[in-house]
Amino acid sequence: MNIVFVMSDTFRRDNLNCYGASRAKTPRLDQLASQSFIFDNAAVGSFPTLPNRTDIMSGRFSFIDSQWGPLSRQTITLQQILSASGITTMLIADNPHLVEDGNNYCRGFNGWDWIRGQESDLWYTSPKNPHMPNDQGKNKGRNAVLENILRNSSWWKCEEDRHAPRSIQSACRWLESNQDQDKFFLWIDLFDPHEPWDAPKHYLDLYEKEYHGAELLYPHYGFWKEFLTAEEIQHCRNLYLAEVSMVDHWVGVLLDKLDELGLTEDTAVIFTSDHGFLLGEKDFIGKARHIPKPDGSMQIEAQRQWNDIRRVPLLVRLPGQVESKTVPALVQSPDLMPTILEMAGLVSTQGFGSDAKIQAHQCGTFVNVRWTFDPATIHGRSLMPILRGETARHRDITVSSHTLLQHTPYYARCAIATEDGWVLHYSGCYDLSSVQGKIRHASVVGSNESRVPIAPALYNINTDPNEERDVIESNEPLAREIHQRYVRFLEEIKTPEENLAGRRMLR
């Protein structure tokens, strides 16, 4: 079968009615859900954007030994295995982080199209002085990020000029010209509804009619009551939902194109996200706390992996599927790699190898480098047994985590969720005096500025879905048992001991 994989950055699961009544207007994705397997307990593995893509492409939990940065040449990826097996692979992405600064997440695809201009992409250099929001102090990044965003969008005339529409239009053109391929894998990576929130006004009109506060395009991450009014935080929610509805419309355009070309009956469609976002929950906006410094630098304090951040939508529609089925099993990002391999007819328990052409020192000169994929080295497990109805269970815990490389509780926060609804929030157990140098070096806040608790906390989302009642003091033995399951998990996936050292004790 063919496979179309759609990643929508920062798309909360509660945008979709299949996960409960939603304020978001997403008719096309709701329609897709009505024909799909709906994974009710899909959780991110490594957090945020690039670590999550590494998880999916490699089938491994990258938080144990790497962090935000370029895709390593040593990482054997989903797309290079598919390409080497004769499947035509294509990446279409407006997410700038995949390609900018040599990040190289396009490696291994037969072709790729970078839709330019989103967020940090250094593209346009004019106008020199773009129109700026009327209250820049409430927006993230001060002048540098905002000016870049506004220059890159200065030429827009209509909805089709925006990033998600341009990405989907590119994907539709690619489908038209590649519909005769024996098999294809198309990865579409949309940055929306991630900020900047700049959907056309007719989408915003779906959610609000009047607004009188500051012009908000990319608000700071932090405790919203310190810099936003109640009207402004509601406006942020509406701006976000406007982008959600825009993404929904254009995913619908993509699905219509599959129908038009007669590809639907032989194409699997996967829709998911890399993480959620707090829009006032926990009195917070964002997914980490950013603290601007006078010299223009930024310090970061990780937010906890709350339910609204760690759980993501995951819809899988198989060829010919017309009815939905809800899947309660715990699944994670690395599971998608072996799932897609098996969908493509590559049995994930068999080894695979090929040659990769690596450019040498001079233009036009390449060398062949032999690589071998060993399925035993990945952490993900194929979801196909679930889709075939052979099993109902998949994992007994999920672990959603920032990188462990910082060796500090202010950044290395994680959440361990169990099948029966318990969630342990955990930041490690470190000798703070020994990590101060690393905190400063990593631009992570220290104890004098910490605002997010680092002590472990325990919640049960069956009875407390908003994670408001920490019950760890009355359930200490259970917390320790979940923590020990977490440690065993880290050992099983061969976490380097230097990164395990601060995780072996609960507190």
HELIX and SHEET records of a PDB file:
HELIX    1   1 ARG A   13  ASN A   15  5                                   3    
HELIX    2   2 ASN A   17  TYR A   19  5                                   3    
HELIX    3   3 PRO A   27  ALA A   33  1                                   7    
HELIX    4   4 THR A   49  SER A   58  1                                  10    
HELIX    5   5 SER A   62  ILE A   64  5                                   3    
HELIX    6   6 LEU A   78  ALA A   84  1                                   7    
HELIX    7   7 PRO A   96  LEU A   98  5                                   3    
HELIX    8   8 GLU A  100  GLY A  102  5                                   3    
HELIX    9   9 GLN A  136  LYS A  138  5                                   3    
HELIX   10  10 ARG A  142  ASN A  152  1                                  11    
HELIX   11  11 GLU A  159  ASP A  161  5                                   3    
HELIX   12  12 HIS A  163  ASN A  178  1                                  16    
HELIX   13  13 LYS A  201  LEU A  204  1                                   4    
HELIX   14  14 TRP A  224  GLU A  226  5                                   3    
HELIX   15  15 ALA A  230  GLU A  260  1                                  31    
HELIX   16  16 THR A  264  ASP A  266  5                                   3    
HELIX   17  17 GLU A  281  ASP A  283  5                                   3    
HELIX   18  18 ASN A  307  ARG A  310  1                                   4    
HELIX   19  19 SER A  333  ASP A  335  5                                   3    
HELIX   20  20 LEU A  336  MET A  343  1                                   8    
HELIX   21  21 PRO A  375  THR A  377  5                                   3    
HELIX   22  22 MET A  384  LEU A  387  1                                   4    
HELIX   23  23 LEU A  432  HIS A  441  1                                  10    
HELIX   24  24 GLU A  476  GLU A  492  1                                  17    
HELIX   25  25 GLU A  497  LEU A  500  1                                   4    
HELIX   26  26 ALA A  501  ARG A  503  5                                   3    
SHEET    1   A 8 GLY A 111  TRP A 114  0                                        
SHEET    2   A 8 THR A  88  ALA A  93  1                                        
SHEET    3   A 8 PHE A 184  LEU A 190  1                                        
SHEET    4   A 8 ASN A   2  SER A   8  1                                        
SHEET    5   A 8 THR A 267  THR A 272  1                                        
SHEET    6   A 8 LEU A 314  ARG A 317 -1                                        
SHEET    7   A 8 PHE A  37  ALA A  43 -1                                        
SHEET    8   A 8 LYS A 325  GLN A 332  1                                        
SHEET    1   B 3 GLY A 222  PHE A 223  0                                        
SHEET    2   B 3 PHE A 284  GLY A 286 -1                                        
SHEET    3   B 3 LEU A 278  LEU A 279 -1                                        
SHEET    1   C 2 ALA A 288  PRO A 292  0                                        
SHEET    2   C 2 MET A 298  ALA A 302 -1                                        
SHEET    1   D 2 PHE A 352  GLN A 359  0                                        
SHEET    2   D 2 PHE A 366  PHE A 373 -1                                        
SHEET    1   E 4 ILE A 397  SER A 401  0                                        
SHEET    2   E 4 CYS A 414  THR A 418 -1                                        
SHEET    3   E 4 TRP A 422  TYR A 426 -1                                        
SHEET    4   E 4 ALA A 457  ASN A 460 -1                                        
END                                                                             
